[in-house]
Amino acid sequence: MPDKRRPRAAAPAMAAEDGLLLLQSQALAEEEAAKTKGEMLTRFLKDKLAKEERSSALNLHKLSTQWRAVLRETKDKELRQDIEILSQTFARVMDCKDGALATDLEEAEEQHAQALRSHLHNIDRLLQLQRCRLTCLEEGYGAQLEALKTEFEAERYGGGEGQQWHPLAVL
């Protein structure tokens, strides 16, 4: 009977070894499953992170585009108001300058008319002076002519020292 016990003692040792191997293989399988699960979880999280980053970039681009549109609209309103104000200011300045130019033009026309009247008056005075001068010169010429005619006639008929008058003698 001792033979029977020995194999029995060997059998529990083998069974314990098999159990231990089974436990080790189960632990190894669980560890591998956990590792695979971890890798899958890591891959899933990386994919989710990449997707979130793409979504975040897309949303940021959309927000930037919308924000620029809002800023453009605001700036557009401001510029249109500035243009309206500048247009009104320009119109007022032009009205003032038109009024000033009209006043200056009226004054210039009045000065021109006054200068023209003064010039014409001076020309009339100069013409009158020249006519008087011309009349005096004509009277002087007429008087000299009469004196020369009288002298000539006196010499011609009056017998000046016995000389006869000849038309070529004057030359």
Buried (B, 14 or more C-beta within 10 A) or exposed (E): EEEEEEEEEEEEEEEEEEEEEEEEEEEEEEEEEEEEEEEEEEEEEEEEEEEEEEEEEEEEEEEEEEEEEEEEEEEEEEEEEEEEEEEEEEEEEEEEEEEEEEEEEEEEEEEEEEEEEEEEEEEEEEEEEEEEEEEEEEEEEEEEEEEEEEEEEEEEEEEEEEEEEEEEEEE
